[in-house]
Amino acid sequence: MDRAPSSLAKLALRDQLLTARNRLPVAEIGLFARAVAGHLLAAPEVTRAATVAAYVSIGTEPGTSWLLDGLAAAGTRVVLPVLLPDGDLDWAAYAGPGGLAPARFGLLEPTGRRLGVDAVGTADAVVVPALAVSPTGLRLGRGGGSYDRALGRVPVGTFTCAVLYDGEVRPVPAEPHDRPVTAVVTPSGLHRF
């Protein structure tokens, strides 16, 4: 099956970005995670949120453990994704690191009661992974479409923020199903679109 030029461009860009991330020293990933958490935990959209939808980072993704711990310490309800067999995302409440279990693809998922795929739409702020985001907010993920579907359930006007490293805000190929975000956070700061 032939792929569209934008799909091929996305594939090449994903490979380039993942290669760069895999070269990051582990110590830097930890420092960057603290910086990202600090920016988000100070953002008004997050500090006033009763519920934040977030995710558990894996591998060389910008870390989210400091963010999750900070949200929990502030009394914010956090919901995390559970990957369904069809690639869609269900959601469950975060109950601390002890409430996470290994899942497919090396993911860590909450073990609590499932809230349904529409639960992401009830969050006051949504934090998602990405490999890159364009200067206009178009998000490039890993290619499964899970977060594009989830972002499609989030009401317009909700704070949606992708977590990136510096240098990953750049032009990205777009397809009709791609969903934008309203902000990105990097170690150097929070950038709203």
C-alpha positions in Angstrom: 0.0 0.0 0.0 1.3 3.4 -1.0 1.6 6.1 1.7 0.7 9.7 1.2 3.6 12.2 1.1 2.6 13.6 4.4 2.6 10.2 6.0 6.1 9.5 4.6 7.3 12.9 5.9 5.9 12.2 9.3 7.6 8.8 9.4 11.0 10.4 8.5 10.5 13.2 11.1 9.5 10.7 13.8 12.7 8.7 13.1 14.8 11.8 13.3 13.2 13.0 16.6 13.4 9.6 18.3 17.0 9.3 17.3 17.8 12.6 18.9 15.9 11.8 22.1 17.7 8.4 22.4 21.0 10.3 22.5 20.0 12.4 25.6 21.9 11.6 28.8 19.7 10.1 31.5 20.7 12.8 33.9 19.5 15.5 31.5 16.2 13.8 31.1 15.7 14.0 34.9 16.7 17.7 35.0 14.4 18.5 32.1 11.5 16.7 33.8 11.8 18.9 36.9 11.9 22.0 34.8 8.8 20.9 32.8 6.9 20.1 36.0 7.8 23.5 37.5 6.5 25.4 34.5 3.2 23.4 34.4 2.6 23.5 38.1 2.9 27.3 38.0 0.6 27.7 35.0 -2.8 29.3 36.0 -4.6 26.8 33.8 -3.1 23.9 35.8 -3.2 25.5 39.3 -6.9 26.2 39.1 -7.8 22.8 37.5 -9.8 20.4 39.6 -8.9 17.6 37.2 -5.9 17.2 34.9 -5.6 14.5 32.3 -2.0 13.5 31.9 0.2 10.5 31.1 3.1 8.5 32.5 6.2 9.1 30.4 8.4 6.2 29.3 11.9 5.8 27.9 13.4 9.1 26.7 10.1 11.0 26.6 10.3 14.2 28.6 9.6 13.0 32.1 6.2 13.4 33.9 6.8 11.8 37.3 7.6 15.2 38.9 4.4 16.7 37.4 2.2 13.8 38.5 3.6 13.9 42.1 3.2 17.7 42.2 -0.4 17.6 41.0 -1.2 14.9 43.6 0.5 16.9 46.3 -1.6 19.9 45.4 -4.8 17.8 45.7 -5.5 17.9 42.0 -7.4 14.9 40.6 -5.3 13.3 37.9 -6.6 10.9 35.3 -4.2 8.8 33.2 -4.8 6.9 30.0 -5.3 3.1 29.6 -4.6 1.9 26.0 -7.4 -0.1 24.6 -7.0 -2.9 22.1 -8.3 -0.7 19.2 -5.7 2.0 20.1 -8.3 4.3 21.8 -7.7 5.6 25.3 -9.8 4.8 28.4 -9.0 6.7 31.6 -8.5 5.9 35.3 -7.6 8.0 38.3 -4.0 8.2 39.4 -3.5 6.8 42.8 0.3 7.3 43.1 3.2 5.3 41.7 2.1 2.2 43.5 -1.2 2.3 41.6 0.5 1.8 38.2 1.1 -1.5 36.4 3.1 -2.5 33.3 1.1 -2.7 30.1 1.6 -3.2 26.4 4.4 -1.3 24.6 6.3 -0.7 27.9 3.6 1.7 29.2 2.6 2.1 32.8 -1.1 2.4 33.4 -3.3 3.0 36.4 -4.9 0.0 37.9 -8.1 1.7 39.2 -11.6 1.7 37.9 -12.0 2.7 34.3 -13.8 5.9 33.6 -14.5 5.6 29.9 -13.1 7.1 26.8 -15.0 10.3 27.3 -13.5 11.0 30.7 -10.8 13.1 29.1 -13.5 15.6 28.1 -14.2 16.3 31.8 -10.6 17.4 32.6 -9.9 21.1 33.1 -6.4 20.7 31.6 -5.0 18.0 29.4 -1.3 17.2 29.1 -0.3 14.9 26.2 2.9 13.5 24.8 4.3 14.5 21.4 7.4 14.2 19.3 7.0 17.7 17.9 4.5 20.5 17.6 4.3 23.1 14.9 4.4 26.9 15.7 0.6 26.9 15.2 0.0 24.0 17.6 -0.3 21.0 15.2 1.0 18.0 17.2 3.1 15.1 15.8 2.7 11.9 17.9 4.0 8.4 17.5 1.5 7.6 14.8 -1.1 5.5 16.5 -3.8 8.2 16.6 -4.7 7.5 20.2 -4.2 11.1 21.4 -5.8 12.6 18.3 -8.9 10.6 19.2 -8.7 11.7 22.8 -8.1 15.4 21.9 -11.2 15.2 19.7 -13.2 14.6 22.9 -11.9 17.6 24.7 -14.1 20.7 24.6 -12.8 23.7 22.6 -11.2 26.2 24.9 -9.7 23.6 27.3 -6.0 24.0 28.0 -4.3 21.2 26.0 -0.5 21.1 26.4 2.1 18.9 24.7 5.3 18.1 26.6 8.5 18.5 24.5 12.2 19.1 24.6 13.6 22.4 23.5 14.0 22.4 19.7 10.9 20.2 19.1 8.6 23.1 18.2 9.1 23.1 14.5 7.1 22.7 11.3 5.4 19.3 11.1 3.5 17.6 8.3 -0.2 17.7 8.8 -3.1 15.3 7.9 -6.9 16.0 8.3 -7.2 13.8 11.4 -4.4 15.7 13.4 -5.6 17.6 16.4 -3.9 20.8 17.6 -2.9 21.7 21.1 -3.1 25.1 22.7 0.3 25.1 24.3 3.6 23.3 24.7 5.9 23.0 27.7 9.6 22.5 27.3 12.4 22.7 29.8 12.8 26.4 28.9 9.2 27.4 29.5 5.5 27.2 28.7 4.5 28.5 25.2 0.9 29.2 24.4 -0.5 29.3 20.8 
